[in-house]
Amino acid sequence: MKQLIVDGCSIALDKDGYLVDLHDWSNKVAQALAQEEGIDLTPEHWEILELLRAFHAEFQLSPATRPLVKYTALKLGVEKGNSLHLNRLFNGTPAKLAAKLAGLPKPTNCL
């Protein structure tokens, strides 16, 4: 099992780098995960991560790309709820990478 060290604490990750325990998530954990992916989190990233966490709280799952795009458009408007914007922020894999950074499980239909 992989480990992520944040402020001297060891955080367990699964083989794909997702949190084993969703309760381990924090802003610092998100920043550490993003750093491993070569991403500097901007306010645009945080907006999507918070949205994803709200989606998970409401539906108890991590959305695949199409539902993520639709939910983002519904909550933040079409200028942010589109594939181009989300792909730009999350290196072409918005559902998988955003879920990972938001501390959520891997979307079930993502390879």
Secondary structure, DSSP 4 states (H G I P E B T S, - for coil): -EEEEETTEEEEE-TTS-BSSGGG--HHHHHHHHHHTT----HHHHHHHHHHHHHHHHHSS---HHHHHHHHHHHH-TTTSSHHHHHHHTTT-HHHHHHHHTTPPPPTT--
